[in-house]
Amino acid sequence: MSRVAKKPITLPKGVECKFVDSAVTVKGPKGTLQFTTPHGVEIDIQGSEVQLNSSDGNTKMAGTARALIANMVKGVSEGYLRKLELVGVGYRAALAGKDLNLTLGFSHPVVFKTPDGITITVPTQTEVLIAGADKQRVGEVAAKIRAFRPPEPYKGKGVRYSGEKITLKEAKKA
């Protein structure tokens, strides 16, 4: 079995994990997440520790399942957060109810509907915070918002992740 799958997952206080019919349910203060384990991966829950075992030599999937369950445990206890920055003259974001209105230099405003389980906040006009319990969904929503206007390589204008380095190209010489 892989080294990743051998490491036990410790459950923090307030988080409970159940394994019924190859489905793992993790419940915590930030919500409830569910995951169907791949064939050949068994889960043993003892107190506040979760241990994964591989029954038919399916070691790769045991390591993957362990990583996904560990992400679920962290998500329901702490949650995940992605921060986006809008860089460009006139680029701004605003919330209208649960919808995110983006002004990104197009002739029309871009309206993004917030999916269930995701919280979007706008602390300033050029910052968007995406939070939620499911790591994959938070990253997916951030990528969808970034895809409306990805950073361009000449001036760096667009929607970028916080801390993302944009390598700028040199402008055309005369």
C-alpha positions in Angstrom: 0.0 0.0 0.0 1.2 3.6 -0.6 2.8 5.7 2.0 0.0 8.3 1.7 -2.7 5.7 2.3 -1.0 4.3 5.4 -1.2 7.6 7.3 -4.3 7.8 9.5 -6.6 10.8 9.3 -7.3 12.4 12.7 -10.7 13.9 13.1 -10.8 17.2 15.0 -13.4 18.0 17.6 -16.9 18.4 16.3 -16.3 16.3 13.1 -17.8 12.9 12.7 -17.2 10.4 9.9 -19.4 7.5 8.9 -18.8 4.7 6.4 -21.8 2.9 5.0 -22.0 0.8 1.7 -18.8 2.3 0.2 -19.9 5.9 0.9 -18.0 8.1 3.4 -20.0 10.9 5.0 -18.1 13.6 6.9 -20.1 16.0 9.0 -18.8 19.1 10.8 -19.6 22.7 11.7 -19.2 23.9 8.1 -21.4 21.3 6.5 -21.7 17.7 5.3 -19.7 16.2 2.5 -20.1 12.7 0.9 -17.7 10.6 -1.1 -18.1 7.2 -2.7 -14.9 5.1 -2.2 -13.4 3.3 -5.2 -13.7 -0.5 -5.4 -11.1 -2.3 -3.3 -10.6 0.5 -0.7 -11.8 -0.3 2.8 -12.2 2.3 5.6 -11.8 1.6 9.3 -13.0 4.2 11.7 -11.8 3.9 15.3 -12.7 6.8 17.7 -11.1 10.0 16.2 -9.0 8.2 13.6 -9.8 7.0 10.1 -7.5 4.4 8.5 -7.7 3.2 4.9 -6.8 -0.3 3.7 -6.4 -1.8 0.2 -8.1 -5.1 -0.1 -7.2 -6.1 -3.7 -3.9 -4.3 -4.2 -5.5 -1.1 -5.5 -2.9 1.0 -3.7 -3.1 4.0 -6.0 -6.8 4.5 -5.4 -6.3 4.0 -1.6 -3.9 7.0 -1.5 -6.2 9.1 -3.7 -9.2 8.2 -1.5 -7.2 9.1 1.7 -6.3 12.5 0.3 -9.9 13.2 -0.7 -11.2 12.2 2.7 -8.6 14.3 4.4 -9.6 17.3 2.3 -13.3 16.7 3.3 -12.3 16.6 7.0 -10.4 19.9 6.7 -13.3 21.4 4.7 -16.0 20.7 7.2 -13.9 21.8 10.1 -12.0 24.9 8.7 -13.3 25.4 5.2 -11.5 26.5 2.1 -10.9 30.1 0.7 -9.8 31.4 -2.6 -9.1 35.1 -3.2 -9.3 36.7 -6.7 -8.0 40.1 -7.6 -9.4 42.3 -10.5 -6.6 44.2 -12.1 -7.4 46.8 -14.7 -8.9 50.3 -15.1 -12.6 50.1 -14.5 -12.6 46.4 -13.4 -14.8 46.0 -10.4 -17.0 43.4 -8.6 -20.2 43.9 -6.7 -22.8 41.5 -5.1 -26.5 41.7 -5.9 -28.1 39.3 -3.6 -26.4 36.0 -4.2 -25.2 37.0 -7.7 -21.8 38.4 -8.5 -21.8 41.3 -10.9 -18.5 41.8 -12.7 -17.5 44.8 -14.8 -14.5 43.5 -16.8 -14.2 45.9 -19.8 -16.9 44.2 -21.9 -19.9 46.1 -23.4 -22.1 44.3 -20.8 -21.8 43.3 -17.2 -21.0 39.7 -16.4 -23.4 38.1 -13.9 -22.2 34.9 -12.1 -24.8 33.0 -10.1 -23.4 31.6 -6.8 -23.8 27.8 -6.6 -25.1 26.0 -3.5 -22.5 25.4 -0.8 -20.3 28.4 -1.9 -20.2 31.8 -0.3 -18.9 34.8 -2.3 -18.0 38.0 -0.6 -16.6 41.3 -2.0 -14.6 43.2 0.6 -13.4 45.8 -1.9 -14.4 46.5 -5.5 -11.2 44.7 -6.8 -11.3 41.6 -4.5 -13.5 38.6 -4.5 -13.4 35.9 -1.8 -14.8 32.5 -2.5 -15.4 30.2 0.5 -16.9 26.8 1.1 -16.4 23.4 2.6 -15.7 21.5 -0.6 -12.2 22.1 -1.9 -13.0 21.0 -5.4 -16.1 23.3 -5.8 -14.3 26.3 -4.3 -11.5 25.9 -6.9 -13.9 25.2 -9.7 -15.9 28.4 -9.0 -12.7 30.5 -8.7 -11.5 29.1 -12.1 -14.9 29.9 -13.7 -14.8 33.5 -12.5 -11.1 33.8 -13.6 -12.0 32.4 -17.0 -14.3 35.4 -17.8 -11.2 37.6 -18.2 -7.9 35.7 -17.6 -4.8 37.9 -17.1 -3.4 39.0 -20.5 0.4 38.8 -21.0 1.2 42.4 -22.0 -0.3 44.6 -19.4 -1.4 41.9 -16.8 -5.0 43.1 -16.8 -7.7 40.6 -15.9 -8.9 38.4 -13.0 -6.1 36.6 -11.2 -5.6 34.5 -8.1 -4.2 36.3 -5.1 -0.4 36.0 -5.2 -0.3 34.7 -8.8 2.7 35.9 -10.7 2.0 37.0 -14.3 5.0 36.9 -16.6 4.7 39.9 -18.8 5.8 39.8 -22.4 7.8 42.6 -23.9 5.9 45.0 -26.2 6.6 45.1 -29.9 9.6 47.2 -30.8 9.3 50.0 -33.3 
